Amino acid sequence: MILQWMNTLNNEWLMVFDNADGSPDTVEEFIPPGNKGHILITSRNPEHKRVVSPSNSAEVLVMSEEIAVELLLKSCGLYESPEKYYQVATEICAKFHFLPLAIDQAGAYISAGKCNIYKYISVYERYRLKLMTNKKFQGASKYNKTVYGTWEISFQKIQEMANDEEDEESAMIAKYAIQLINMSAFLHHENIPDEMFERAAKYYGDHIKRSKNSLIPTFIPTMDKELFNFEEHNQWNEMQYRESIGLLLSFSLVKRTVDEAKFGFHPLVQTWCQDRLSLTDKNIWILSSRGILCSSISNEDSITQYLYQNSILQHIIQNLSHENLTNSMYYNDIFNILAEAMRMG
């Protein structure tokens, strides 16, 4: 009745669906018929784009430098002298890759007198996990969530899906999504190629055949090999992979490239992925991602292989940067594979 009544109004009206992170069907149910009025939907779920026309949707990832600095200085209570603090404020905003919630929370911490604006970066680098999870400094946001707390809630929802015994298919997709995000946390945060997982499934068996003492299997200790169809069929479960990526997209934990062939993280999301793991689990997932990288590299000598290895070079370098955690210099066959890939790249 109310929706029908709104359609009869002659005056302009605005309806806001704020933080609508559920299914688009839920929103569509409450949209009045006709073409009168205006509707604003904010959501982390990109599927809401189908509720409106493509030209009327926009993805907001980060703020511009100017607006980010303004937000920080206002949150700090230092906006009366913006020129004086602009340089240091810019450095803080860049540290957070211009993510609004992180900037606002930093301002709340500084405003509370815990440190001055000039010392914040050094404090952050030393106590990052505490600052990103401290509920006392949630900033001006009315959502009462810390930076890490926002992503942790999304992760917990995925975990609940993974534990749902009544929906085995959705549970498997959620389990795969959890493994993807944990493993990808130790690659470069941008341009993680779908092709890497496809090739890993294809060439995994070849690596094992070439060396009975291959250590690649030990680098995938936590993975359910059925998710990738490793060893038995050398096939990639592409549908399950894409469903899992879609699930992570629906919670804004990852982002997709325009060509839909790669995915990545906001750098702070990837840092949260790493920080939430214990040292033992970090070692496990570092080695798991290393195993995928190695398995994806074939022994063939071709332009295609060369181009592929060049495309994953940044991921190899990033993964090896975690060497101090794994102490895996002793695994010579793994490093020979990666070293050869880096040489060709």
Backbone torsions as a table, in degrees:
resi	resn	phi	psi	omega
1	MET	NA	-46.2	-178.5
2	ILE	-63.6	-41.5	-179.8
3	LEU	-63.7	-40.5	177.4
4	GLN	-64.6	-39.4	179.3
5	TRP	-63.7	-41.7	-180.0
6	MET	-60.9	-32.7	-179.1
7	ASN	-71.4	-16.4	180.0
8	THR	-92.3	-9.5	-177.4
9	LEU	-66.8	140.2	176.8
10	ASN	-89.0	-25.8	179.8
11	ASN	-80.6	155.1	176.9
12	GLU	-70.8	146.1	177.9
13	TRP	-140.5	159.4	-180.0
14	LEU	-129.2	127.8	175.3
15	MET	-114.4	130.4	-176.7
16	VAL	-117.6	126.2	170.9
17	PHE	-107.5	97.3	-174.7
18	ASP	-94.6	134.6	177.3
19	ASN	58.6	43.3	-178.6
20	ALA	-84.5	80.8	-173.5
21	ASP	-92.2	-0.6	180.0
22	GLY	-83.6	-156.2	-179.3
23	SER	-71.3	143.5	176.0
24	PRO	-59.1	-26.5	179.7
25	ASP	-60.0	-33.7	-179.7
26	THR	-64.3	-39.9	179.1
27	VAL	-71.5	-45.7	-177.4
28	GLU	-57.6	-30.8	-179.4
29	GLU	-62.1	-26.7	-175.3
30	PHE	-110.1	14.2	177.1
31	ILE	-88.7	124.0	-179.0
32	PRO	-62.4	150.0	177.0
33	PRO	-70.6	165.2	178.0
34	GLY	88.4	-172.1	-177.0
35	ASN	-123.7	26.2	178.3
36	LYS	-93.6	159.0	175.4
37	GLY	75.7	-176.8	-177.5
38	HIS	-133.8	143.8	-179.4
39	ILE	-128.3	129.4	178.2
40	LEU	-117.9	125.3	179.4
41	ILE	-120.1	124.7	171.8
42	THR	-112.6	131.8	-175.3
43	SER	-160.0	151.3	172.2
44	ARG	-87.3	-11.3	-176.9
45	ASN	-89.3	112.2	-177.0
46	PRO	-65.8	-13.9	179.5
47	GLU	-66.0	-17.8	178.9
48	HIS	-67.3	-10.6	177.3
49	LYS	-60.6	-27.9	-177.2
50	ARG	-74.1	-12.7	178.0
51	VAL	-74.0	-29.5	179.9
52	VAL	-121.0	173.3	176.7
53	SER	-75.2	152.2	-179.8
54	PRO	-54.5	-34.7	-178.2
55	SER	-70.7	-16.1	-178.7
56	ASN	-105.0	16.0	177.6
57	SER	-122.8	149.5	-179.6
58	ALA	-146.5	137.6	177.3
59	GLU	-94.2	123.2	179.9
60	VAL	-105.9	108.9	-177.2
61	LEU	-99.9	-56.2	-178.4
62	VAL	-138.0	168.8	179.3
63	MET	-93.1	160.0	171.7
64	SER	-71.0	160.1	-178.4
65	GLU	-58.6	-44.4	-176.7
66	GLU	-62.3	-46.3	-178.5
67	ILE	-70.2	-36.7	179.2
68	ALA	-63.5	-43.8	178.8
69	VAL	-63.9	-40.3	178.0
70	GLU	-61.4	-43.2	178.2
71	LEU	-61.5	-45.5	-178.2
72	LEU	-62.6	-48.2	-176.8
73	LEU	-66.1	-35.7	176.1
74	LYS	-67.3	-41.2	179.4
75	SER	-66.5	-32.5	178.7
76	CYS	-78.3	-19.0	-173.2
77	GLY	80.4	26.6	-175.8
78	LEU	-118.5	18.0	-172.8
79	TYR	-75.1	-11.4	179.7
80	GLU	-70.0	-20.6	179.3
81	SER	-130.0	62.2	-174.3
82	PRO	-61.1	-35.7	-178.3
83	GLU	-64.1	-35.9	-177.5
84	LYS	-65.4	-36.2	-173.6
85	TYR	-109.3	5.8	-171.5
86	TYR	-60.6	-44.3	-175.8
87	GLN	-63.1	-50.0	-178.5
88	VAL	-68.6	-34.4	177.4
89	ALA	-64.7	-38.5	177.7
90	THR	-62.8	-41.2	179.8
91	GLU	-64.0	-39.1	178.5
92	ILE	-66.6	-45.5	-179.8
93	CYS	-62.5	-39.6	178.7
94	ALA	-65.9	-33.6	178.5
95	LYS	-60.9	-33.0	179.7
96	PHE	-96.5	9.8	180.0
97	HIS	52.0	36.1	172.7
98	PHE	60.7	32.6	175.8
99	LEU	-82.8	119.6	-172.0
100	PRO	-55.7	-48.2	-175.5
101	LEU	-62.8	-39.3	179.6
102	ALA	-67.4	-39.7	179.2
103	ILE	-65.5	-44.3	179.9
104	ASP	-62.9	-40.3	-179.9
105	GLN	-68.2	-36.8	176.5
106	ALA	-62.4	-42.2	178.5
107	GLY	-62.3	-39.2	179.0
108	ALA	-63.7	-38.5	179.7
109	TYR	-65.8	-45.4	179.9
110	ILE	-66.1	-42.5	-179.2
111	SER	-62.1	-30.3	-179.8
112	ALA	-75.8	-3.0	176.9
113	GLY	82.9	15.6	-179.3
114	LYS	-72.9	-28.4	173.3
115	CYS	-164.4	162.1	177.1
116	ASN	-86.5	168.2	-172.5
117	ILE	-62.7	-28.3	-177.8
118	TYR	-74.3	-23.4	-177.5
119	LYS	-99.4	-3.5	-172.1
120	TYR	-61.0	-43.7	-177.1
121	ILE	-60.4	-42.6	179.6
122	SER	-66.4	-37.2	176.6
123	VAL	-65.6	-42.4	-179.5
124	TYR	-62.5	-44.9	-178.1
125	GLU	-64.7	-28.0	-179.4
126	ARG	-87.6	-34.7	-174.3
127	TYR	-125.7	39.4	-173.7
128	ARG	-53.9	-50.2	-175.6
129	LEU	-61.6	-42.4	179.6
130	LYS	-65.2	-41.2	-178.4
131	LEU	-68.1	-39.4	-176.2
132	MET	-76.1	-12.5	-178.7
133	THR	-118.6	2.1	-176.3
134	ASN	-75.7	111.8	-176.1
135	LYS	-70.1	-14.2	179.4
136	LYS	-73.6	-17.6	-175.3
137	PHE	-126.9	68.5	-178.9
138	GLN	-91.8	2.6	178.2
139	GLY	76.3	-164.7	-176.8
140	ALA	-83.7	-5.5	-179.2
141	SER	-59.2	140.3	179.1
142	LYS	-89.3	4.0	-176.7
143	TYR	-88.4	-4.5	175.6
144	ASN	53.0	45.4	178.4
145	LYS	-130.1	138.9	171.8
146	THR	-78.1	171.9	179.5
147	VAL	-58.9	-55.2	-179.7
148	TYR	-68.8	-32.7	-179.0
149	GLY	-61.5	-34.9	179.0
150	THR	-61.2	-46.0	-178.4
151	TRP	-75.8	-31.4	-179.4
152	GLU	-65.6	-37.3	177.5
153	ILE	-62.0	-42.0	177.8
154	SER	-62.7	-42.8	-179.1
155	PHE	-64.0	-39.9	179.1
156	GLN	-63.6	-35.7	177.6
157	LYS	-65.1	-38.3	177.4
158	ILE	-67.5	-38.5	177.2
159	GLN	-63.0	-38.9	177.3
160	GLU	-61.4	-40.9	176.9
161	MET	-63.8	-39.4	-178.9
162	ALA	-65.9	-25.8	-178.7
163	ASN	-95.0	4.3	-178.6
164	ASP	-77.9	105.3	-177.7
165	GLU	-75.3	-15.9	-177.4
166	GLU	-84.4	-18.9	179.5
167	ASP	-126.8	83.4	-173.6
168	GLU	-63.6	-37.7	-178.2
169	GLU	-65.4	-47.4	178.1
170	SER	-65.5	-35.7	178.9
171	ALA	-63.5	-41.4	179.2
172	MET	-65.5	-40.7	178.0
173	ILE	-62.8	-41.9	179.7
174	ALA	-66.4	-40.6	178.4
175	LYS	-62.3	-42.2	178.8
176	TYR	-63.7	-41.4	179.7
177	ALA	-61.4	-40.8	178.8
178	ILE	-63.7	-43.1	178.6
179	GLN	-65.1	-39.4	179.2
180	LEU	-61.0	-45.8	-175.4
181	ILE	-72.2	-35.1	177.7
182	ASN	-67.8	-43.0	-178.7
183	MET	-70.7	-42.8	-176.6
184	SER	-71.1	-13.6	177.8
185	ALA	-63.0	-17.2	-177.0
186	PHE	-114.3	24.7	168.4
187	LEU	-112.9	179.0	173.5
188	HIS	-65.8	147.6	-172.4
189	HIS	-73.8	-12.3	-178.5
190	GLU	-116.9	152.6	169.1
191	ASN	55.4	51.0	172.9
192	ILE	-82.2	114.0	-169.6
193	PRO	-81.8	139.1	171.8
194	ASP	-57.2	-34.7	-177.1
195	GLU	-58.2	-30.7	-179.2
196	MET	-61.4	-41.5	-179.1
197	PHE	-73.9	-35.8	177.3
198	GLU	-64.3	-45.8	-179.6
199	ARG	-68.7	-35.1	179.3
200	ALA	-60.6	-42.3	178.0
201	ALA	-66.3	-38.1	-176.3
202	LYS	-70.5	-42.1	-171.6
203	TYR	-101.7	-3.8	-179.1
204	TYR	-54.7	-49.1	-178.8
205	GLY	-62.1	-35.3	-179.8
206	ASP	-63.9	-39.4	178.5
207	HIS	-63.3	-39.8	-179.0
208	ILE	-67.8	-40.6	-178.9
209	LYS	-65.3	-38.2	-177.2
210	ARG	-69.0	-27.6	-177.9
211	SER	-142.7	110.4	179.6
212	LYS	-64.3	-23.1	-179.6
213	ASN	-98.1	16.7	-177.9
214	SER	-57.2	138.1	-179.1
215	LEU	-96.7	2.0	-178.2
216	ILE	-57.1	-41.9	178.8
217	PRO	-58.4	-32.4	-179.1
218	THR	-72.7	-12.7	179.7
219	PHE	-90.5	3.1	176.9
220	ILE	-129.1	55.9	-170.9
221	PRO	-72.8	-26.3	-174.3
222	THR	-102.4	-9.3	-173.4
223	MET	-79.9	135.2	170.7
224	ASP	-76.7	107.4	-173.4
225	LYS	-62.7	-20.3	177.6
226	GLU	-64.0	-25.7	179.0
227	LEU	-64.2	-30.2	-178.4
228	PHE	-110.1	-3.7	-175.1
229	ASN	56.8	39.3	178.3
230	PHE	-65.9	150.6	169.7
231	GLU	72.6	-46.7	-171.5
232	GLU	-80.3	-51.3	-174.2
233	HIS	-118.0	-9.4	-176.2
234	ASN	52.5	38.6	178.6
235	GLN	-117.4	152.3	-179.3
236	TRP	-101.4	128.7	178.0
237	ASN	-82.0	77.9	-173.0
238	GLU	-63.6	-40.0	-178.3
239	MET	-62.0	-44.8	-179.8
240	GLN	-65.8	-37.8	176.8
241	TYR	-59.2	-49.4	-176.4
242	ARG	-68.9	-34.3	175.6
243	GLU	-63.8	-39.5	-179.6
244	SER	-69.4	-41.0	175.1
245	ILE	-61.1	-41.5	177.9
246	GLY	-60.8	-37.5	178.1
247	LEU	-65.5	-44.2	178.4
248	LEU	-65.3	-36.1	176.6
249	LEU	-63.9	-37.8	-176.8
250	SER	-65.4	-21.1	176.8
251	PHE	-104.7	9.2	179.5
252	SER	57.4	30.6	177.4
253	LEU	-85.1	-24.7	174.6
254	VAL	-133.0	169.0	175.4
255	LYS	-131.7	153.4	-175.8
256	ARG	-106.7	145.9	174.8
257	THR	-75.7	164.7	-176.5
258	VAL	-60.4	-37.0	-177.8
259	ASP	-81.0	1.8	177.5
260	GLU	59.3	25.8	-178.0
261	ALA	-114.0	-5.0	-178.9
262	LYS	-142.9	162.1	172.6
263	PHE	-137.0	169.5	-179.5
264	GLY	-163.1	-178.4	-178.7
265	PHE	-121.9	156.9	157.9
266	HIS	-67.8	138.6	-176.4
267	PRO	-52.8	-35.1	179.4
268	LEU	-71.3	-32.8	176.4
269	VAL	-64.3	-42.0	178.8
270	GLN	-65.6	-38.2	177.0
271	THR	-63.1	-40.7	175.6
272	TRP	-61.3	-42.7	178.3
273	CYS	-55.6	-40.4	179.9
274	GLN	-73.7	-44.1	-174.9
275	ASP	-66.4	-26.8	-176.1
276	ARG	-79.5	-10.1	-178.3
277	LEU	-92.9	145.9	172.8
278	SER	-71.5	166.1	179.9
279	LEU	-59.5	-40.3	178.9
280	THR	-62.6	-46.0	-179.9
281	ASP	-67.5	-34.6	175.6
282	LYS	-59.1	-46.6	179.5
283	ASN	-60.0	-41.3	-179.7
284	ILE	-61.4	-46.4	-175.6
285	TRP	-78.5	-27.1	171.9
286	ILE	-61.5	-46.2	-179.5
287	LEU	-69.6	-34.0	177.5
288	SER	-63.7	-46.3	179.3
289	SER	-66.2	-34.4	177.2
290	ARG	-65.8	-38.6	177.5
291	GLY	-63.2	-40.4	177.6
292	ILE	-64.6	-43.5	178.4
293	LEU	-58.6	-48.3	-178.5
294	CYS	-64.6	-43.8	-178.3
295	SER	-63.8	-27.2	-176.5
296	SER	-79.1	-11.5	-177.4
297	ILE	-93.1	116.9	-178.6
298	SER	-87.7	170.9	-179.2
299	ASN	-93.9	3.5	-176.6
300	GLU	-78.0	152.7	179.5
301	ASP	-109.4	96.7	-176.5
302	SER	-151.0	163.8	177.3
303	ILE	-62.6	-40.1	179.9
304	THR	-59.5	-44.6	179.0
305	GLN	-64.6	-41.0	179.9
306	TYR	-62.0	-46.7	-178.6
307	LEU	-64.2	-39.0	179.3
308	TYR	-63.9	-47.8	-178.4
309	GLN	-62.4	-34.4	176.8
310	ASN	-65.9	-34.0	-177.8
311	SER	-72.1	-23.5	-178.9
312	ILE	-104.2	7.2	-177.3
313	LEU	-57.7	-42.7	-179.1
314	GLN	-64.0	-30.2	178.9
315	HIS	-75.0	-36.5	176.0
316	ILE	-63.4	-47.2	-179.0
317	ILE	-61.4	-44.7	-179.7
318	GLN	-64.3	-42.5	-179.8
319	ASN	-63.5	-43.3	-179.2
320	LEU	-70.2	-16.8	177.9
321	SER	-68.7	-14.7	177.6
322	HIS	-92.2	17.9	-173.8
323	GLU	-59.0	-33.7	-177.4
324	ASN	-63.8	-19.6	178.8
325	LEU	-84.2	-30.4	-168.9
326	THR	-99.7	-24.8	-177.4
327	ASN	51.9	40.9	-173.6
328	SER	-102.9	21.6	176.0
329	MET	-60.7	-18.5	-179.0
330	TYR	-74.9	-15.8	-177.9
331	TYR	-86.9	82.3	-169.7
332	ASN	-64.2	-39.3	-176.1
333	ASP	-65.6	-36.6	177.3
334	ILE	-63.3	-47.0	-176.8
335	PHE	-70.7	-29.4	175.6
336	ASN	-63.8	-41.5	179.3
337	ILE	-63.8	-47.8	-178.5
338	LEU	-68.7	-37.9	179.3
339	ALA	-64.2	-39.4	178.1
340	GLU	-65.8	-39.8	177.9
341	ALA	-62.4	-41.1	179.2
342	MET	-68.1	-36.5	178.8
343	ARG	-64.9	-43.1	178.9
344	MET	-70.8	-30.2	-179.5
345	GLY	-72.7	NA	NA
